[in-house]
Amino acid sequence: MRILRIHTGQALQAGARIELEEAPSRHLLKVLRRKEGDEVKLFNGDGYDWSGRIAEADGRHRCVVEVGGPTANSTESTLEVHLVQALCRGEKMDWCVQKSVELGVRRIWPVQMARSEVRLGGERARKRQGHWQKVAIAACEQSGRATVPEIGLPEPLEAVVGQLPGNALRIRLDTGGGPGLGRFAPVRVPVVIVTGPEGGLDERDLGILDAAGFQPASLGPRILRSETAGPASLAIMQALHGDMA
């Protein structure tokens, strides 16, 4: 039986017994039908995977795990990539978050641009952020990552630009052709990649990005959908860095 990786927000220590949060408990017991004595692997973002065994399984909602020892997790890329992603509709954004996390993104910044079809604010924006964070956790469980990337609250482009790392290489994806991402290799600083909405970047967006020092780069002769362009650019940068080569 495959040993499952489960995320918890709790501190982990060898020999401790912890009661998992409701969502992972329900997933283990109700969906995957695990039982007392089954092995699991825990992670909480501290850079380690922790062995564990289900010590108590009470019904379908309460799961207590006895924590074993830690093993250093070496799956994180040494290339720090931030993705500034124009909001996409529904499952497209979920797919983009999932694949970007699998490909090693450090943080995702959802943004509203002039031509964005999706507008989020207030409680609706917070709910979507929480949902995307759960998608990111599930992607880490599946892909073996020990660190969960943060998914930001949807904000206007100009607000996000002011929060980005100051020492980063700043790239905006350009559908007009021209030089590709390979011209930036090798990269030894954090990278920020901006991908626009389906309608593309308008003059106002371009003005904000140009003023913030973003350089254009092409993904080749084909025009990719917004939710595809981000993960594709991550895969290219990781390969150029040597993480996937």
N, C-alpha and C positions, 0 to 999 in steps of 0.2 A: 504494500500500500504506500502511495506517495506521501511523503511528509509535507504537510502544508505549512506555508509561511503566513503568519498572522500578525497584524499590526496592533499595538496597544499604546495608549498614551501614558501608561504608568511606568514608574521606575522599575528596573529589573535587577535582581540580585540572586546569585546562586543560592539555592536552598529555600528561597521564598515561595510562598503560595499566594497567587493573585487570582482574584475573580475578574475575568475578562468583562469588558463592556458588553452591553446588550447586543449590539449589532454583530460583532464577531462570534459571540456565544451562540446566537441564533443561527448564524451561518454554519458554524461547525456542527451543531447538534441537530438542527432541523433540516438544513439543506444537504449537508455532506454526510449526515448520520454517523458522525464520529462518536465514540463512547469512552468510558473510563478505561485508562490504560493505553490509549492511542497516543502516539508521539506527535508533537507539533514543533514548529520553530517560530520563535517570537522575535520581533524587532520593534524598537521605539524611536529610532532616529539617532541613537548614540554611536552608530558606526559598527555595531556588532549584531550578529545573529545569536540568539539564545536558544539552546535546546530546552525542550519542555515535555511534560506528560500530563494528560488530562487526569486529574486526581478526583474530581467530582463532576458529575453530569446530572444535574437536577432538572428533570423535565426537558424542555426545549429552549430554555432561556437563561439558565444559570450554568456557567462553566468555570471551574476552578482548575488552574494549571499549576503544577509544581515546576518551578524554574530550575533548569540545570546550569551548565556552564556556558560562557560566551565564546564565540569564534569571530575573529576579525573578519569583516566583510570588505572585500577589495573590488567591488563592482562599480564604484563611483568613478566617473571620468575625471581626469585632472583638468579638463577644459571646462571652465565655468561659462555656460551659455544661458542667457536670458531671452525668452521669446515674448515680444510684444505682439499679441495676436488680436486682430480685429474680430469683434464678436461675430459668431456664426449662429445660424438657427439650430435649435434643438440638438439632435444627435450629432450633427456635424461638429459642434464645439466639444461634445463629449469625446468623439473620436480623436480630435486634434489633441486634447489634453492627454488622453490615454497613450497615444503613440509618441507624443513628445516626451512624456515621462519615461516610457520604455527606452527612448533614444538618449536619455541622460540629461534632459533639460534641468537647470538649477532652479529656475523660477519662471512662472508664466504670468504675464501682465495682460489681462483682458482689457481691451480699449474700445471706446466708441469713437468712430471717425465720422466725417461729414457724410459719407455714403453708406454707412452701416445700416443694414436693414433691421437690426435688433437694437432696441433701446431699453436699458434696464436702469432702475433707480430704486432707492429706498429698500423696503423689506424684500421686494422681489429680487433685487440685486444681491442681497445678503444670502437669500435662499439658494440662488444659482451658484454663488461662490462656495457655499457649503456642499452643494451637490458635486461640483467639480473637484473639491478637495477629496471627497470620497472616491471619485473616479481615479484620482492620483494615487490614493492609498492602495486601491485594488491593483493598479498597474505596478506599483512597487512590490506588492505581494507576489504577483505573477512573474515579474522580470528579475527578481532577486536583489533589487536595490534596498539598502538599509536606511537611506535618507529620503524622506518624503519632500518633494519640492513644494514650495508654497504657491498657491494660486491666489492672485490678488483680487481685490474687489473691483468690479468693472468701473472704470473711470474714463473721463475724456482724455484724449491723447496728450494735450498740453499738461495735464496734471501728472500723468505717468512719466513723461520725459524728465520732469524735475526730480524724480525719485530714483532714477537709474544710476548705476555705478559710474562715478566720474572718470575712472581710469580705463573704461572699456573701449574696445573697438566697436564702432557703431555702424551697422549695416541696415539699409532698407532694400527690400527685394523689389526689383524693377522689371516690369513686363516688357520693357522696350528693347530688350536684347542688350548687347554690350558685354563687358568683362564679367566673368563669373566669380564665384566665391574662391576659386583656387588662387586668385591673385593676392589673397590676404594671408596665405600660408607661408611660413609657420606662424602660429598665433601663440603668444605667451602672456596674454592679458585676458580678462573677462571679455566676452562677446555679447553684444545685444543685437538681436535680429528683429526687424519690424516687418510684418506682413500685413497688407491692406485688405479691405473688404472685397467682395466680388466685383463691385463697380470700380475698384482701383482707388488710388490716392488722388484726392482733388488738390487744387492749388493751395488751399489753406493748410492741409495736412503736409504737403511737400514743404511749404514755407516753415512750418514748425520743426520738421525734421532736419531740413537743411541748416536752419539756424542753430540746431543742437549738435551739428557735426556728423550727421549720418551720411554715409557714402552709398551710392547705388551699386547693386550687383544683380546679375541675371542668373536664373536657374536653367538657362538653355533656350532652345527655339520654341518650346511648347509653353502655353500659358496654363499654369496649374490653378486649381481651385484654392480658395483662401485656406481651407482646412488642410489641404495637402501641402501647400508651399512651406508652412512652418516645419512640420516633421521632415520634409525632404531636405530643407536647408540644414537642419540639425544633423541628419545622417551624413551629409556632405562634410560639414565642419568636423564631426567626430572622426570621419575617415581620413581627412587631411591631417588631423591631429595625431592619428595613429591609434585611436581608441577602438576603431572597428576594422582596422586593416591588418 
